[in-house]
Every structure is written in C-alpha cells, then in structure tokens.
Amino acid sequence: MENIELNEAIEVAIFVKAVKDSTKEQGISAIEYPKYIFKLDEEEWFLWATEDTGRIMNVKDTYTIYLLSDSSLKEIKEFINKN
C-alpha cells in the first residue's frame, strides 16, 4: 500500500473536498486490498482509484465505503500522477 503524503495546503484541500463530497454506497461492496492510504488530521483513509471510479474508506470504519465525485476523482488522479 502506498502512503500519500499531503504536505501543501492545496494537496490537503483536494483530499478534504474528496471526503466531503463523497457519497455513501449502499449494500455490501466486494473490494480489493487498497492501493493507497492517506491521512487527514487524525483520520486515515484507504483509497481505490481507477480510470472510472474512486472509492474511499475510513480505516476505523471498514464496513462503510464512499464513492468519490467525478471532479474529486479527476483531481486525485492528477495529484497521484504528478507525484
């Protein structure tokens, strides 16, 4: 699992927006081991990002998964690709 370091305010803002704008998925999701993990304040989040979809899960609540908005997925993929 790759740790995503958020060092600059703009980087933090991208991930704060992603968490805030995400929507809770209903039902049970079959998921793979996460490729990424990131930390906002004291909360750690798993991140799955593919070409088409992005999902996050709070490390402390592994029974709930959230779908990223299209705009947040785009910003996160751009961030990952440049780093």
Steps between C-alpha positions, in 0.01 A plus 500: 500500500636839401483781754389831348679788670300822512749776572359813336170674573374446143569126531310480828213699346465249214458211742278689746267582209507138387391376843238774541347448155501119505177304524439195713447183297210279593533127548805281524795572274752245385829684516865427445787588730540880475784639292525827695458640849487866602460692822290809573545635851473190718295294253653249260324403178546218252477606135417305186535699177446353154440663163126511561436503873648598831407373842614579852455326833581626847752264660291504820177407316573220256131421454425825316636603162454833324493579130703802389344766279626515143674832565675368812611185319648714223689722747631204699618316188680815383664530842609135501633516144713807566654355818 
